[in-house]
Amino acid sequence: MLLAGRATKAYQAMGDEFLLPSIAAVVLGGTNMLGGRGTHPGTIAGVLLITLLQSIPAVMQMEEAYRQIIYGTVIIMLLVYGRSAKVQG
């Protein structure tokens, strides 16, 4: 809603570029993707980590496709790690 108001128009794929980084930040913060609860400090820590993860490829002038691959890899690694830690613990 805020993005549409700021752009003074709306279209179907308007917030797609914000979707994967926001999911990655929440998962990095400790929220289980398969359901569960997270904490505010954990989410803030995830946002800080994603911000660092965004700035490094930007400085290296990577293309957006490679940035999306990095975000997806981080999410998959954390999903696999979270499930294995849950099974062991």
Distance bins in CASP14 RR format, pairs under 12 A and 6 or more apart:
PFRMAT RR
TARGET T0000
AUTHOR 0000-0000-0000
RMODE 2
METHOD distances of the structure
MODEL  1
1 7 0 0 0 0 0 1 0 0 0 0 0
1 10 0 0 0 0 1 0 0 0 0 0 0
1 14 0 0 0 0 0 1 0 0 0 0 0
1 15 0 0 0 0 0 1 0 0 0 0 0
2 8 0 0 0 0 0 1 0 0 0 0 0
2 10 0 0 0 0 0 1 0 0 0 0 0
2 14 0 0 0 0 0 1 0 0 0 0 0
2 15 0 0 0 0 0 1 0 0 0 0 0
2 18 0 0 0 0 0 1 0 0 0 0 0
3 9 0 0 0 0 0 1 0 0 0 0 0
3 10 0 0 0 0 1 0 0 0 0 0 0
3 11 0 0 0 0 0 1 0 0 0 0 0
3 13 0 0 0 0 0 1 0 0 0 0 0
3 14 1 0 1 0 0 0 0 0 0 0 0
3 15 1 0 0 1 0 0 0 0 0 0 0
3 16 0 0 0 0 0 1 0 0 0 0 0
3 17 0 0 0 0 0 1 0 0 0 0 0
3 18 1 0 0 1 0 0 0 0 0 0 0
3 19 0 0 0 0 0 1 0 0 0 0 0
4 10 1 0 1 0 0 0 0 0 0 0 0
4 11 0 0 0 0 1 0 0 0 0 0 0
4 12 0 0 0 0 0 1 0 0 0 0 0
4 14 1 0 0 1 0 0 0 0 0 0 0
4 15 0 0 0 0 1 0 0 0 0 0 0
5 14 0 0 0 0 0 1 0 0 0 0 0
6 14 0 0 0 0 0 1 0 0 0 0 0
6 15 0 0 0 0 0 1 0 0 0 0 0
7 14 1 0 0 1 0 0 0 0 0 0 0
7 15 0 0 0 0 0 1 0 0 0 0 0
8 14 0 0 0 0 0 1 0 0 0 0 0
13 19 0 0 0 0 1 0 0 0 0 0 0
15 21 0 0 0 0 0 1 0 0 0 0 0
15 22 0 0 0 0 1 0 0 0 0 0 0
16 22 0 0 0 0 0 1 0 0 0 0 0
16 23 0 0 0 0 0 1 0 0 0 0 0
16 64 0 0 0 0 0 1 0 0 0 0 0
16 68 0 0 0 0 0 1 0 0 0 0 0
17 54 0 0 0 0 0 1 0 0 0 0 0
17 64 1 0 0 1 0 0 0 0 0 0 0
17 65 0 0 0 0 0 1 0 0 0 0 0
17 67 0 0 0 0 1 0 0 0 0 0 0
17 68 0 0 0 0 1 0 0 0 0 0 0
17 71 0 0 0 0 0 1 0 0 0 0 0
18 24 0 0 0 0 0 1 0 0 0 0 0
18 25 0 0 0 0 0 1 0 0 0 0 0
18 50 0 0 0 0 0 1 0 0 0 0 0
18 54 0 0 0 0 0 1 0 0 0 0 0
18 68 0 0 0 0 0 1 0 0 0 0 0
18 71 0 0 0 0 0 1 0 0 0 0 0
19 25 0 0 0 0 0 1 0 0 0 0 0
19 26 0 0 0 0 0 1 0 0 0 0 0
19 68 0 0 0 0 0 1 0 0 0 0 0
19 71 0 0 0 0 1 0 0 0 0 0 0
19 72 0 0 0 0 0 1 0 0 0 0 0
19 75 0 0 0 0 0 1 0 0 0 0 0
20 26 0 0 0 0 0 1 0 0 0 0 0
20 27 0 0 0 0 0 1 0 0 0 0 0
20 50 0 0 0 0 1 0 0 0 0 0 0
20 53 0 0 0 0 0 1 0 0 0 0 0
20 54 0 0 0 0 0 1 0 0 0 0 0
20 64 0 0 0 0 0 1 0 0 0 0 0
20 65 0 0 0 0 0 1 0 0 0 0 0
20 67 0 0 0 0 1 0 0 0 0 0 0
20 68 1 0 0 1 0 0 0 0 0 0 0
20 69 0 0 0 0 0 1 0 0 0 0 0
20 70 0 0 0 0 1 0 0 0 0 0 0
20 71 1 0 1 0 0 0 0 0 0 0 0
20 72 1 0 0 1 0 0 0 0 0 0 0
20 73 0 0 0 0 0 1 0 0 0 0 0
20 74 0 0 0 0 1 0 0 0 0 0 0
20 75 1 0 0 1 0 0 0 0 0 0 0
20 76 0 0 0 0 0 1 0 0 0 0 0
21 27 0 0 0 0 0 1 0 0 0 0 0
21 28 0 0 0 0 0 1 0 0 0 0 0
21 46 0 0 0 0 0 1 0 0 0 0 0
21 47 0 0 0 0 1 0 0 0 0 0 0
21 49 0 0 0 0 0 1 0 0 0 0 0
21 50 1 0 1 0 0 0 0 0 0 0 0
21 51 0 0 0 0 1 0 0 0 0 0 0
21 52 0 0 0 0 0 1 0 0 0 0 0
21 53 0 0 0 0 1 0 0 0 0 0 0
21 54 1 0 0 1 0 0 0 0 0 0 0
21 55 0 0 0 0 0 1 0 0 0 0 0
21 57 0 0 0 0 0 1 0 0 0 0 0
21 64 0 0 0 0 0 1 0 0 0 0 0
21 67 0 0 0 0 1 0 0 0 0 0 0
21 68 0 0 0 0 1 0 0 0 0 0 0
21 70 0 0 0 0 0 1 0 0 0 0 0
21 71 1 0 0 1 0 0 0 0 0 0 0
21 72 0 0 0 0 1 0 0 0 0 0 0
21 74 0 0 0 0 1 0 0 0 0 0 0
21 75 0 0 0 0 0 1 0 0 0 0 0
22 28 0 0 0 0 0 1 0 0 0 0 0
22 29 0 0 0 0 0 1 0 0 0 0 0
22 31 0 0 0 0 0 1 0 0 0 0 0
22 43 0 0 0 0 1 0 0 0 0 0 0
22 46 0 0 0 0 0 1 0 0 0 0 0
22 47 0 0 0 0 1 0 0 0 0 0 0
22 50 0 0 0 0 1 0 0 0 0 0 0
22 51 0 0 0 0 0 1 0 0 0 0 0
22 54 0 0 0 0 0 1 0 0 0 0 0
22 71 0 0 0 0 1 0 0 0 0 0 0
22 75 0 0 0 0 0 1 0 0 0 0 0
23 29 0 0 0 0 0 1 0 0 0 0 0
23 31 0 0 0 0 1 0 0 0 0 0 0
23 33 1 0 0 1 0 0 0 0 0 0 0
23 43 0 0 0 0 0 1 0 0 0 0 0
23 46 0 0 0 0 0 1 0 0 0 0 0
23 47 0 0 0 0 0 1 0 0 0 0 0
23 50 0 0 0 0 1 0 0 0 0 0 0
23 68 0 0 0 0 0 1 0 0 0 0 0
23 71 0 0 0 0 1 0 0 0 0 0 0
23 72 0 0 0 0 1 0 0 0 0 0 0
23 74 0 0 0 0 1 0 0 0 0 0 0
23 75 1 0 0 1 0 0 0 0 0 0 0
23 76 0 0 0 0 0 1 0 0 0 0 0
23 78 0 0 0 0 0 1 0 0 0 0 0
23 79 0 0 0 0 0 1 0 0 0 0 0
24 30 0 0 0 0 0 1 0 0 0 0 0
24 31 0 0 0 0 0 1 0 0 0 0 0
24 33 0 0 0 0 0 1 0 0 0 0 0
24 43 0 0 0 0 0 1 0 0 0 0 0
24 46 0 0 0 0 1 0 0 0 0 0 0
24 47 0 0 0 0 1 0 0 0 0 0 0
24 49 0 0 0 0 1 0 0 0 0 0 0
24 50 1 0 1 0 0 0 0 0 0 0 0
24 51 0 0 0 0 0 1 0 0 0 0 0
24 52 0 0 0 0 0 1 0 0 0 0 0
24 53 1 0 0 1 0 0 0 0 0 0 0
24 54 0 0 0 0 1 0 0 0 0 0 0
24 67 0 0 0 0 0 1 0 0 0 0 0
24 68 0 0 0 0 0 1 0 0 0 0 0
24 69 0 0 0 0 0 1 0 0 0 0 0
24 70 0 0 0 0 1 0 0 0 0 0 0
24 71 1 0 1 0 0 0 0 0 0 0 0
24 72 1 0 0 1 0 0 0 0 0 0 0
24 73 0 0 0 0 1 0 0 0 0 0 0
24 74 1 0 1 0 0 0 0 0 0 0 0
24 75 1 0 1 0 0 0 0 0 0 0 0
24 76 0 0 0 0 0 1 0 0 0 0 0
24 77 0 0 0 0 0 1 0 0 0 0 0
24 78 0 0 0 0 1 0 0 0 0 0 0
24 79 0 0 0 0 0 1 0 0 0 0 0
25 31 0 0 0 0 1 0 0 0 0 0 0
25 38 0 0 0 0 0 1 0 0 0 0 0
25 42 0 0 0 0 1 0 0 0 0 0 0
25 43 1 0 0 1 0 0 0 0 0 0 0
25 44 0 0 0 0 1 0 0 0 0 0 0
25 45 0 0 0 0 1 0 0 0 0 0 0
25 46 1 0 1 0 0 0 0 0 0 0 0
25 47 1 0 1 0 0 0 0 0 0 0 0
25 48 0 0 0 0 1 0 0 0 0 0 0
25 49 1 0 0 1 0 0 0 0 0 0 0
25 50 1 0 1 0 0 0 0 0 0 0 0
25 51 0 0 0 0 1 0 0 0 0 0 0
25 52 0 0 0 0 0 1 0 0 0 0 0
25 53 0 0 0 0 1 0 0 0 0 0 0
25 54 0 0 0 0 0 1 0 0 0 0 0
25 71 0 0 0 0 1 0 0 0 0 0 0
25 74 0 0 0 0 1 0 0 0 0 0 0
25 75 0 0 0 0 0 1 0 0 0 0 0
25 78 0 0 0 0 0 1 0 0 0 0 0
26 32 0 0 0 0 1 0 0 0 0 0 0
26 33 0 0 0 0 1 0 0 0 0 0 0
26 35 0 0 0 0 0 1 0 0 0 0 0
26 36 0 0 0 0 0 1 0 0 0 0 0
26 37 0 0 0 0 0 1 0 0 0 0 0
26 38 1 0 0 1 0 0 0 0 0 0 0
26 39 0 0 0 0 0 1 0 0 0 0 0
26 40 0 0 0 0 0 1 0 0 0 0 0
26 42 0 0 0 0 1 0 0 0 0 0 0
26 43 1 0 1 0 0 0 0 0 0 0 0
26 44 0 0 0 0 0 1 0 0 0 0 0
26 45 0 0 0 0 0 1 0 0 0 0 0
26 46 1 0 0 1 0 0 0 0 0 0 0
26 47 0 0 0 0 1 0 0 0 0 0 0
26 49 0 0 0 0 0 1 0 0 0 0 0
26 50 0 0 0 0 1 0 0 0 0 0 0
26 71 0 0 0 0 0 1 0 0 0 0 0
26 74 0 0 0 0 0 1 0 0 0 0 0
26 75 0 0 0 0 1 0 0 0 0 0 0
26 78 0 0 0 0 0 1 0 0 0 0 0
27 33 1 0 1 0 0 0 0 0 0 0 0
27 34 0 0 0 0 0 1 0 0 0 0 0
27 35 0 0 0 0 0 1 0 0 0 0 0
27 36 0 0 0 0 0 1 0 0 0 0 0
27 38 0 0 0 0 0 1 0 0 0 0 0
27 42 0 0 0 0 0 1 0 0 0 0 0
27 43 0 0 0 0 1 0 0 0 0 0 0
27 45 0 0 0 0 0 1 0 0 0 0 0
27 46 0 0 0 0 1 0 0 0 0 0 0
27 47 0 0 0 0 0 1 0 0 0 0 0
27 49 0 0 0 0 0 1 0 0 0 0 0
27 50 0 0 0 0 1 0 0 0 0 0 0
27 71 0 0 0 0 1 0 0 0 0 0 0
27 72 0 0 0 0 1 0 0 0 0 0 0
27 73 0 0 0 0 0 1 0 0 0 0 0
27 74 1 0 0 1 0 0 0 0 0 0 0
27 75 1 0 1 0 0 0 0 0 0 0 0
27 76 0 0 0 0 1 0 0 0 0 0 0
27 77 0 0 0 0 1 0 0 0 0 0 0
27 78 1 0 1 0 0 0 0 0 0 0 0
27 79 1 0 0 1 0 0 0 0 0 0 0
27 80 0 0 0 0 0 1 0 0 0 0 0
27 81 0 0 0 0 0 1 0 0 0 0 0
27 82 0 0 0 0 1 0 0 0 0 0 0
28 38 0 0 0 0 0 1 0 0 0 0 0
28 42 0 0 0 0 1 0 0 0 0 0 0
28 43 0 0 0 0 1 0 0 0 0 0 0
28 44 0 0 0 0 0 1 0 0 0 0 0
28 45 1 0 0 1 0 0 0 0 0 0 0
28 46 1 1 0 0 0 0 0 0 0 0 0
28 47 0 0 0 0 1 0 0 0 0 0 0
28 48 0 0 0 0 1 0 0 0 0 0 0
28 49 1 0 1 0 0 0 0 0 0 0 0
28 50 1 0 0 1 0 0 0 0 0 0 0
28 51 0 0 0 0 0 1 0 0 0 0 0
28 52 0 0 0 0 0 1 0 0 0 0 0
28 53 0 0 0 0 1 0 0 0 0 0 0
28 71 0 0 0 0 1 0 0 0 0 0 0
28 72 0 0 0 0 0 1 0 0 0 0 0
28 74 1 0 0 1 0 0 0 0 0 0 0
28 75 0 0 0 0 1 0 0 0 0 0 0
28 77 0 0 0 0 0 1 0 0 0 0 0
28 78 1 0 0 1 0 0 0 0 0 0 0
28 79 0 0 0 0 0 1 0 0 0 0 0
28 81 0 0 0 0 0 1 0 0 0 0 0
28 82 0 0 0 0 0 1 0 0 0 0 0
29 37 0 0 0 0 0 1 0 0 0 0 0
29 38 1 0 0 1 0 0 0 0 0 0 0
29 39 1 0 0 1 0 0 0 0 0 0 0
29 40 0 0 0 0 1 0 0 0 0 0 0
29 41 0 0 0 0 1 0 0 0 0 0 0
29 42 1 0 1 0 0 0 0 0 0 0 0
29 43 1 0 1 0 0 0 0 0 0 0 0
29 44 0 0 0 0 1 0 0 0 0 0 0
29 45 1 0 1 0 0 0 0 0 0 0 0
29 46 1 0 1 0 0 0 0 0 0 0 0
29 47 0 0 0 0 1 0 0 0 0 0 0
29 48 0 0 0 0 1 0 0 0 0 0 0
29 49 1 0 0 1 0 0 0 0 0 0 0
29 50 0 0 0 0 1 0 0 0 0 0 0
29 74 0 0 0 0 0 1 0 0 0 0 0
29 75 0 0 0 0 0 1 0 0 0 0 0
29 78 0 0 0 0 1 0 0 0 0 0 0
29 82 0 0 0 0 0 1 0 0 0 0 0
30 36 0 0 0 0 1 0 0 0 0 0 0
30 37 0 0 0 0 1 0 0 0 0 0 0
30 38 1 0 0 1 0 0 0 0 0 0 0
30 39 1 0 0 1 0 0 0 0 0 0 0
30 40 0 0 0 0 0 1 0 0 0 0 0
30 41 0 0 0 0 0 1 0 0 0 0 0
30 42 1 0 0 1 0 0 0 0 0 0 0
30 43 1 0 0 1 0 0 0 0 0 0 0
30 44 0 0 0 0 0 1 0 0 0 0 0
30 45 0 0 0 0 1 0 0 0 0 0 0
30 46 1 0 0 1 0 0 0 0 0 0 0
30 47 0 0 0 0 0 1 0 0 0 0 0
30 49 0 0 0 0 0 1 0 0 0 0 0
30 75 0 0 0 0 0 1 0 0 0 0 0
30 78 1 0 0 1 0 0 0 0 0 0 0
30 79 0 0 0 0 0 1 0 0 0 0 0
30 81 0 0 0 0 0 1 0 0 0 0 0
30 82 0 0 0 0 1 0 0 0 0 0 0
30 85 0 0 0 0 0 1 0 0 0 0 0
31 37 1 0 0 1 0 0 0 0 0 0 0
31 38 1 0 1 0 0 0 0 0 0 0 0
31 39 0 0 0 0 1 0 0 0 0 0 0
31 40 0 0 0 0 0 1 0 0 0 0 0
31 41 0 0 0 0 0 1 0 0 0 0 0
31 42 0 0 0 0 1 0 0 0 0 0 0
31 43 1 0 0 1 0 0 0 0 0 0 0
31 45 0 0 0 0 0 1 0 0 0 0 0
31 46 0 0 0 0 1 0 0 0 0 0 0
31 75 0 0 0 0 0 1 0 0 0 0 0
31 78 0 0 0 0 1 0 0 0 0 0 0
31 79 0 0 0 0 0 1 0 0 0 0 0
31 82 0 0 0 0 0 1 0 0 0 0 0
32 38 1 0 0 1 0 0 0 0 0 0 0
32 75 0 0 0 0 0 1 0 0 0 0 0
32 78 0 0 0 0 1 0 0 0 0 0 0
32 79 0 0 0 0 1 0 0 0 0 0 0
32 81 0 0 0 0 0 1 0 0 0 0 0
32 82 1 0 0 1 0 0 0 0 0 0 0
32 83 0 0 0 0 1 0 0 0 0 0 0
32 85 0 0 0 0 0 1 0 0 0 0 0
32 86 1 0 0 1 0 0 0 0 0 0 0
33 72 0 0 0 0 0 1 0 0 0 0 0
33 74 0 0 0 0 0 1 0 0 0 0 0
33 75 1 0 0 1 0 0 0 0 0 0 0
33 76 0 0 0 0 1 0 0 0 0 0 0
33 77 0 0 0 0 0 1 0 0 0 0 0
33 78 1 0 0 1 0 0 0 0 0 0 0
33 79 1 0 1 0 0 0 0 0 0 0 0
33 80 0 0 0 0 0 1 0 0 0 0 0
33 81 0 0 0 0 0 1 0 0 0 0 0
33 82 0 0 0 0 1 0 0 0 0 0 0
33 83 0 0 0 0 1 0 0 0 0 0 0
33 86 0 0 0 0 0 1 0 0 0 0 0
34 78 0 0 0 0 0 1 0 0 0 0 0
34 79 1 0 0 1 0 0 0 0 0 0 0
34 80 0 0 0 0 0 1 0 0 0 0 0
34 82 0 0 0 0 1 0 0 0 0 0 0
34 83 1 0 0 1 0 0 0 0 0 0 0
34 86 0 0 0 0 1 0 0 0 0 0 0
35 79 0 0 0 0 0 1 0 0 0 0 0
35 82 0 0 0 0 0 1 0 0 0 0 0
35 83 0 0 0 0 0 1 0 0 0 0 0
35 86 0 0 0 0 0 1 0 0 0 0 0
36 82 0 0 0 0 0 1 0 0 0 0 0
36 86 0 0 0 0 0 1 0 0 0 0 0
37 43 0 0 0 0 0 1 0 0 0 0 0
38 44 0 0 0 0 0 1 0 0 0 0 0
38 45 0 0 0 0 0 1 0 0 0 0 0
38 46 0 0 0 0 0 1 0 0 0 0 0
39 45 0 0 0 0 1 0 0 0 0 0 0
39 46 0 0 0 0 0 1 0 0 0 0 0
40 46 0 0 0 0 0 1 0 0 0 0 0
40 47 0 0 0 0 0 1 0 0 0 0 0
41 47 0 0 0 0 0 1 0 0 0 0 0
41 48 0 0 0 0 0 1 0 0 0 0 0
42 48 0 0 0 0 1 0 0 0 0 0 0
42 49 0 0 0 0 1 0 0 0 0 0 0
42 50 0 0 0 0 0 1 0 0 0 0 0
43 49 0 0 0 0 0 1 0 0 0 0 0
43 50 0 0 0 0 0 1 0 0 0 0 0
44 50 0 0 0 0 0 1 0 0 0 0 0
44 51 0 0 0 0 0 1 0 0 0 0 0
45 51 0 0 0 0 0 1 0 0 0 0 0
45 52 0 0 0 0 0 1 0 0 0 0 0
46 52 0 0 0 0 1 0 0 0 0 0 0
46 53 0 0 0 0 1 0 0 0 0 0 0
46 54 0 0 0 0 0 1 0 0 0 0 0
46 74 0 0 0 0 0 1 0 0 0 0 0
46 75 0 0 0 0 0 1 0 0 0 0 0
46 78 0 0 0 0 0 1 0 0 0 0 0
47 53 0 0 0 0 0 1 0 0 0 0 0
47 54 0 0 0 0 0 1 0 0 0 0 0
48 54 0 0 0 0 0 1 0 0 0 0 0
48 55 0 0 0 0 0 1 0 0 0 0 0
49 55 0 0 0 0 0 1 0 0 0 0 0
49 56 0 0 0 0 0 1 0 0 0 0 0
49 70 0 0 0 0 0 1 0 0 0 0 0
49 71 0 0 0 0 0 1 0 0 0 0 0
49 74 0 0 0 0 1 0 0 0 0 0 0
49 78 0 0 0 0 0 1 0 0 0 0 0
50 56 0 0 0 0 0 1 0 0 0 0 0
50 57 0 0 0 0 0 1 0 0 0 0 0
50 67 0 0 0 0 0 1 0 0 0 0 0
50 70 0 0 0 0 0 1 0 0 0 0 0
50 71 1 0 0 1 0 0 0 0 0 0 0
50 72 0 0 0 0 0 1 0 0 0 0 0
50 74 0 0 0 0 1 0 0 0 0 0 0
50 75 0 0 0 0 0 1 0 0 0 0 0
50 78 0 0 0 0 0 1 0 0 0 0 0
51 57 0 0 0 0 0 1 0 0 0 0 0
51 58 0 0 0 0 0 1 0 0 0 0 0
52 58 0 0 0 0 0 1 0 0 0 0 0
52 59 0 0 0 0 0 1 0 0 0 0 0
52 70 0 0 0 0 0 1 0 0 0 0 0
52 74 0 0 0 0 0 1 0 0 0 0 0
53 59 0 0 0 0 0 1 0 0 0 0 0
53 60 0 0 0 0 0 1 0 0 0 0 0
53 62 0 0 0 0 0 1 0 0 0 0 0
53 66 0 0 0 0 0 1 0 0 0 0 0
53 67 0 0 0 0 1 0 0 0 0 0 0
53 68 0 0 0 0 0 1 0 0 0 0 0
53 69 0 0 0 0 0 1 0 0 0 0 0
53 70 1 0 0 1 0 0 0 0 0 0 0
53 71 1 0 0 1 0 0 0 0 0 0 0
53 72 0 0 0 0 0 1 0 0 0 0 0
53 73 0 0 0 0 0 1 0 0 0 0 0
53 74 1 0 0 1 0 0 0 0 0 0 0
53 75 0 0 0 0 0 1 0 0 0 0 0
54 60 0 0 0 0 0 1 0 0 0 0 0
54 62 0 0 0 0 0 1 0 0 0 0 0
54 64 0 0 0 0 0 1 0 0 0 0 0
54 66 0 0 0 0 0 1 0 0 0 0 0
54 67 1 0 0 1 0 0 0 0 0 0 0
54 68 0 0 0 0 0 1 0 0 0 0 0
54 70 0 0 0 0 1 0 0 0 0 0 0
54 71 0 0 0 0 1 0 0 0 0 0 0
54 74 0 0 0 0 0 1 0 0 0 0 0
55 61 0 0 0 0 0 1 0 0 0 0 0
55 62 0 0 0 0 0 1 0 0 0 0 0
55 67 0 0 0 0 0 1 0 0 0 0 0
56 62 0 0 0 0 1 0 0 0 0 0 0
56 66 0 0 0 0 0 1 0 0 0 0 0
56 67 0 0 0 0 1 0 0 0 0 0 0
56 70 0 0 0 0 1 0 0 0 0 0 0
57 63 0 0 0 0 1 0 0 0 0 0 0
57 64 0 0 0 0 1 0 0 0 0 0 0
57 65 0 0 0 0 0 1 0 0 0 0 0
57 66 1 0 0 1 0 0 0 0 0 0 0
57 67 1 0 1 0 0 0 0 0 0 0 0
57 68 0 0 0 0 0 1 0 0 0 0 0
57 69 0 0 0 0 1 0 0 0 0 0 0
57 70 1 0 0 1 0 0 0 0 0 0 0
57 71 0 0 0 0 1 0 0 0 0 0 0
58 64 0 0 0 0 0 1 0 0 0 0 0
58 66 0 0 0 0 0 1 0 0 0 0 0
58 67 0 0 0 0 1 0 0 0 0 0 0
58 70 0 0 0 0 0 1 0 0 0 0 0
59 67 0 0 0 0 0 1 0 0 0 0 0
60 66 0 0 0 0 1 0 0 0 0 0 0
60 67 0 0 0 0 0 1 0 0 0 0 0
60 70 0 0 0 0 0 1 0 0 0 0 0
61 67 0 0 0 0 0 1 0 0 0 0 0
62 68 0 0 0 0 0 1 0 0 0 0 0
62 69 0 0 0 0 1 0 0 0 0 0 0
62 70 0 0 0 0 1 0 0 0 0 0 0
62 71 0 0 0 0 0 1 0 0 0 0 0
63 69 0 0 0 0 1 0 0 0 0 0 0
63 70 0 0 0 0 0 1 0 0 0 0 0
64 70 0 0 0 0 0 1 0 0 0 0 0
64 71 0 0 0 0 0 1 0 0 0 0 0
65 71 0 0 0 0 0 1 0 0 0 0 0
65 72 0 0 0 0 0 1 0 0 0 0 0
66 72 0 0 0 0 0 1 0 0 0 0 0
66 73 0 0 0 0 0 1 0 0 0 0 0
67 73 0 0 0 0 0 1 0 0 0 0 0
67 74 0 0 0 0 0 1 0 0 0 0 0
68 74 0 0 0 0 0 1 0 0 0 0 0
68 75 0 0 0 0 0 1 0 0 0 0 0
69 75 0 0 0 0 0 1 0 0 0 0 0
69 76 0 0 0 0 0 1 0 0 0 0 0
70 76 0 0 0 0 0 1 0 0 0 0 0
70 77 0 0 0 0 0 1 0 0 0 0 0
71 77 0 0 0 0 0 1 0 0 0 0 0
71 78 0 0 0 0 0 1 0 0 0 0 0
72 78 0 0 0 0 1 0 0 0 0 0 0
72 79 0 0 0 0 1 0 0 0 0 0 0
72 80 0 0 0 0 0 1 0 0 0 0 0
73 79 0 0 0 0 0 1 0 0 0 0 0
73 80 0 0 0 0 0 1 0 0 0 0 0
74 80 0 0 0 0 0 1 0 0 0 0 0
74 81 0 0 0 0 0 1 0 0 0 0 0
75 81 0 0 0 0 0 1 0 0 0 0 0
75 82 0 0 0 0 0 1 0 0 0 0 0
76 82 0 0 0 0 0 1 0 0 0 0 0
76 83 0 0 0 0 0 1 0 0 0 0 0
77 83 0 0 0 0 0 1 0 0 0 0 0
77 84 0 0 0 0 0 1 0 0 0 0 0
78 84 0 0 0 0 0 1 0 0 0 0 0
78 85 0 0 0 0 0 1 0 0 0 0 0
79 85 0 0 0 0 0 1 0 0 0 0 0
79 86 0 0 0 0 0 1 0 0 0 0 0
80 86 0 0 0 0 0 1 0 0 0 0 0
80 87 0 0 0 0 0 1 0 0 0 0 0
81 87 0 0 0 0 0 1 0 0 0 0 0
81 88 0 0 0 0 0 1 0 0 0 0 0
82 88 0 0 0 0 1 0 0 0 0 0 0
82 89 0 0 0 0 0 1 0 0 0 0 0
83 89 0 0 0 0 0 1 0 0 0 0 0
END
